[in-house]
């Protein structure tokens, strides 16, 4: 007859082996952001100006500033809350970062409120970003505005860009941020020129930081609307969700 101790030890050995196997298959937790940036922001070029307004992602996160001289300052969405508490329109700020050669565009590493001295530094996200909302269904030809969407009409003040200089929307004269995926923004580039009047339908979001719309249709008038093709959902390729995985869509929130 087997000893109960031998049975217990055997069972314990099996449990330990299973636990070790599970641990080996479990990915390690994501690393937290470092306490200090890798590079000293003070060594980067400085851009000074006054904040005109925030720019927003379709989810309503702050992803940058527009200065009164028309300069776009790009920041990652994970700094949205810090920026909202430290900076407001009308504040004078000093931005350290990389300035684009051919555009009034700065990829910020730090932003300082000149009046309060409070500085926001991009140390990287503390955890993975939340998954983007699923795209809307794609229809090539439409006869009018799609039901259930908000429609707006306005005049373009300036085109907006991602951190790499890719056009991803427009700022309208009433302060509304209009967002399109970069490939579609290039396709509708003529409508996004300063002074151009356009009509757009989409999902609008009003926040304390401003108003943003993710465009689903856009055109010169309400009877000339064209569909804005949305990036495909990852892993969905062809009928029934089967097929090759599409390439990742351009990301306007690339870590600096």
C-alpha positions as CSV (number, residue, x, y, z in Angstrom):
1,X,0.0,0.0,0.0
2,X,1.3,3.4,-0.9
3,X,2.3,5.8,1.9
4,X,0.0,8.9,2.1
5,X,3.2,11.0,2.3
6,X,4.4,9.6,-1.0
7,X,1.0,10.3,-2.6
8,X,1.1,13.9,-1.2
9,X,4.7,14.5,-2.4
10,X,3.8,13.1,-5.9
11,X,0.8,15.3,-6.1
12,X,2.9,18.3,-5.0
13,X,5.5,17.6,-7.6
14,X,2.8,17.5,-10.3
15,X,1.4,20.8,-9.1
16,X,4.8,22.4,-9.1
17,X,5.5,21.2,-12.6
18,X,2.2,22.5,-13.8
19,X,2.8,25.9,-12.1
20,X,6.2,26.2,-13.6
21,X,4.8,25.4,-17.1
22,X,2.0,28.0,-16.6
23,X,4.5,30.6,-15.5
24,X,6.7,29.9,-18.5
25,X,3.8,30.4,-20.8
26,X,2.5,33.5,-19.1
27,X,3.9,36.7,-20.6
28,X,5.6,39.1,-18.2
29,X,3.6,42.2,-17.1
30,X,4.3,45.4,-19.1
31,X,7.1,47.5,-17.8
32,X,6.1,50.8,-16.1
33,X,7.3,54.1,-17.5
34,X,10.6,55.2,-16.3
35,X,10.8,58.0,-13.7
36,X,12.8,60.2,-16.0
37,X,13.1,60.7,-19.8
38,X,15.9,59.0,-21.6
39,X,17.0,62.3,-23.1
40,X,17.2,65.7,-21.4
41,X,14.4,67.9,-23.0
42,X,16.5,71.0,-22.3
43,X,19.0,69.9,-24.9
44,X,16.3,70.0,-27.6
45,X,15.2,73.2,-29.5
46,X,12.7,75.4,-27.7
47,X,9.5,76.8,-29.2
48,X,7.7,79.6,-27.3
49,X,4.2,80.7,-27.9
50,X,0.7,81.2,-26.6
51,X,-1.9,78.3,-26.7
52,X,-4.8,78.9,-29.0
53,X,-6.6,75.6,-28.4
54,X,-6.1,71.9,-27.9
55,X,-6.3,69.2,-30.6
56,X,-8.2,66.0,-29.9
57,X,-8.3,62.4,-31.0
58,X,-11.7,60.9,-32.1
59,X,-11.9,59.5,-28.5
60,X,-11.6,63.0,-27.0
61,X,-8.1,62.7,-25.7
62,X,-5.8,65.7,-26.0
63,X,-3.1,64.9,-28.6
64,X,-1.5,68.4,-29.0
65,X,-1.8,72.1,-29.0
66,X,-2.2,74.8,-31.6
67,X,-0.3,78.0,-30.9
68,X,-1.5,81.4,-31.9
69,X,1.1,81.6,-34.7
70,X,-0.3,78.4,-36.3
71,X,2.3,76.0,-35.0
72,X,1.0,72.5,-34.2
73,X,2.5,70.9,-31.1
74,X,2.1,67.1,-31.1
75,X,1.8,65.3,-27.8
76,X,0.9,61.6,-27.1
77,X,-2.6,60.9,-25.8
78,X,-1.3,59.4,-22.6
79,X,-0.4,62.9,-21.5
80,X,-4.0,64.1,-22.0
81,X,-5.0,64.4,-18.4
82,X,-1.7,66.1,-17.3
83,X,-2.0,68.7,-20.1
84,X,-5.7,69.4,-19.2
85,X,-4.8,70.2,-15.6
86,X,-1.6,72.1,-16.3
87,X,-2.4,74.2,-19.4
88,X,-5.4,76.1,-20.8
89,X,-6.0,78.2,-23.9
90,X,-4.3,81.6,-23.5
91,X,-1.4,80.3,-21.5
92,X,2.2,81.1,-22.6
93,X,4.2,77.9,-23.0
94,X,7.7,76.8,-23.8
95,X,8.0,73.5,-25.8
96,X,11.1,71.5,-26.1
97,X,11.1,69.0,-29.0
98,X,11.8,68.3,-32.6
99,X,10.6,70.8,-35.2
100,X,9.7,69.6,-38.7
101,X,11.7,71.0,-41.6
102,X,8.9,71.8,-44.0
103,X,5.9,72.3,-41.6
104,X,5.1,74.5,-38.6
105,X,5.0,71.2,-36.5
106,X,6.8,70.4,-33.3
107,X,7.0,66.9,-31.8
108,X,7.1,67.7,-28.1
109,X,9.1,66.0,-25.4
110,X,8.3,68.6,-22.7
111,X,5.9,71.5,-22.3
112,X,6.3,74.2,-19.6
113,X,3.6,76.6,-18.5
114,X,5.6,79.8,-18.3
115,X,3.4,81.4,-15.7
116,X,3.3,78.5,-13.2
117,X,6.5,76.8,-14.1
118,X,4.7,73.4,-14.3
119,X,6.4,71.1,-16.8
120,X,5.0,68.0,-18.5
121,X,7.5,65.5,-19.8
122,X,6.8,62.6,-22.0
123,X,8.2,59.6,-20.2
124,X,6.3,57.1,-22.3
125,X,2.9,55.4,-21.5
126,X,2.6,53.6,-18.1
127,X,0.5,50.9,-19.7
128,X,-0.6,49.8,-23.2
129,X,-3.1,52.2,-24.8
130,X,-6.7,51.2,-25.0
131,X,-7.9,49.5,-28.2
132,X,-9.4,52.0,-30.6
133,X,-13.2,51.9,-31.2
134,X,-14.3,49.6,-34.0
135,X,-14.6,51.2,-37.5
136,X,-17.9,51.8,-39.1
137,X,-19.1,49.8,-42.1
138,X,-17.6,50.8,-45.4
139,X,-19.9,51.7,-48.3
140,X,-18.5,53.0,-51.6
141,X,-21.4,55.0,-53.0
142,X,-23.9,56.9,-50.9
143,X,-26.8,59.1,-52.0
144,X,-26.9,61.4,-49.0
145,X,-25.9,61.6,-45.3
146,X,-25.8,58.3,-43.5
147,X,-28.5,58.0,-40.8
148,X,-27.6,58.4,-37.1
149,X,-24.6,60.7,-37.7
150,X,-24.0,64.3,-36.9
151,X,-23.6,66.7,-39.8
152,X,-21.6,69.9,-39.7
153,X,-20.6,72.6,-42.2
154,X,-17.6,74.9,-41.8
155,X,-14.6,76.6,-43.3
156,X,-11.1,75.1,-42.9
157,X,-8.7,77.2,-40.9
158,X,-5.7,74.8,-41.3
159,X,-4.8,71.2,-42.0
160,X,-3.8,69.0,-39.1
161,X,-1.0,66.5,-39.0
162,X,0.4,63.4,-37.1
163,X,3.8,63.4,-35.4
164,X,5.4,62.3,-38.7
165,X,3.8,65.1,-40.8
166,X,1.0,62.9,-42.2
167,X,-2.2,64.9,-42.8
168,X,-4.9,63.4,-40.5
169,X,-7.6,66.1,-40.4
170,X,-8.4,69.8,-40.2
171,X,-9.2,72.6,-37.8
172,X,-12.3,74.5,-38.7
173,X,-12.8,78.2,-38.1
174,X,-15.3,77.5,-35.3
175,X,-12.6,75.5,-33.5
176,X,-13.9,72.0,-34.4
177,X,-11.3,69.3,-34.9
178,X,-12.2,67.1,-37.9
179,X,-10.3,63.8,-38.1
180,X,-9.8,61.4,-41.0
181,X,-7.4,58.4,-41.4
182,X,-4.2,59.7,-43.1
183,X,-4.7,57.8,-46.4
184,X,-8.2,59.3,-46.7
185,X,-7.0,62.8,-45.6
186,X,-4.6,62.8,-48.6
187,X,-7.4,61.7,-50.9
188,X,-9.5,64.6,-49.7
189,X,-6.6,67.0,-49.6
190,X,-8.3,69.7,-51.7
191,X,-11.2,69.9,-49.2
192,X,-8.8,70.3,-46.3
193,X,-7.1,73.4,-47.7
194,X,-7.4,76.7,-45.7
195,X,-10.4,78.7,-46.7
196,X,-12.2,75.7,-48.2
197,X,-15.9,75.2,-47.1
198,X,-16.8,71.6,-46.5
199,X,-19.7,69.5,-45.1
200,X,-18.9,66.4,-43.1
201,X,-21.0,63.8,-41.2
202,X,-19.6,61.5,-38.5
203,X,-19.4,60.8,-34.8
204,X,-19.1,64.1,-32.9
205,X,-17.8,64.4,-29.3
206,X,-17.9,67.5,-27.2
207,X,-15.5,67.7,-24.3
208,X,-14.3,70.5,-21.9
209,X,-11.2,70.6,-24.1
210,X,-13.1,71.1,-27.4
211,X,-15.2,69.5,-30.1
212,X,-14.0,66.7,-32.4
213,X,-15.6,64.7,-35.2
214,X,-14.4,61.5,-36.7
215,X,-15.6,62.0,-40.3
216,X,-17.5,59.2,-42.0
217,X,-18.5,61.3,-45.1
218,X,-17.1,64.5,-46.5
219,X,-17.7,66.8,-49.4
220,X,-18.1,70.3,-50.7
221,X,-21.8,70.2,-50.0
222,X,-24.4,68.0,-48.4
223,X,-25.4,66.5,-51.8
224,X,-21.8,65.8,-52.8
225,X,-20.7,63.6,-49.9
226,X,-18.2,60.9,-50.4
227,X,-17.6,58.0,-48.0
228,X,-14.4,58.1,-45.8
229,X,-13.0,54.6,-45.8
230,X,-12.1,53.5,-42.3
231,X,-9.1,51.2,-41.5
232,X,-10.2,47.6,-41.4
233,X,-10.5,45.8,-38.1
234,X,-7.3,43.9,-37.3
235,X,-7.7,40.2,-38.3
236,X,-10.6,40.8,-40.5
237,X,-9.8,40.1,-44.1
238,X,-12.4,39.1,-46.6
239,X,-15.8,37.4,-46.1
240,X,-16.6,35.8,-42.8
241,X,-13.5,37.4,-41.1
242,X,-11.1,35.0,-42.9
243,X,-8.1,36.0,-44.9
244,X,-4.8,37.7,-44.6
245,X,-4.3,40.1,-41.7
246,X,-4.3,43.7,-43.1
247,X,-1.3,46.0,-42.4
248,X,-1.7,48.2,-39.3
249,X,-3.2,51.6,-39.9
250,X,-1.0,54.7,-39.4
251,X,-1.0,55.7,-35.8
252,X,-1.2,59.4,-34.9
253,X,-0.3,58.6,-31.3
254,X,3.2,57.3,-31.8
255,X,5.3,57.5,-28.7
256,X,7.8,60.3,-29.0
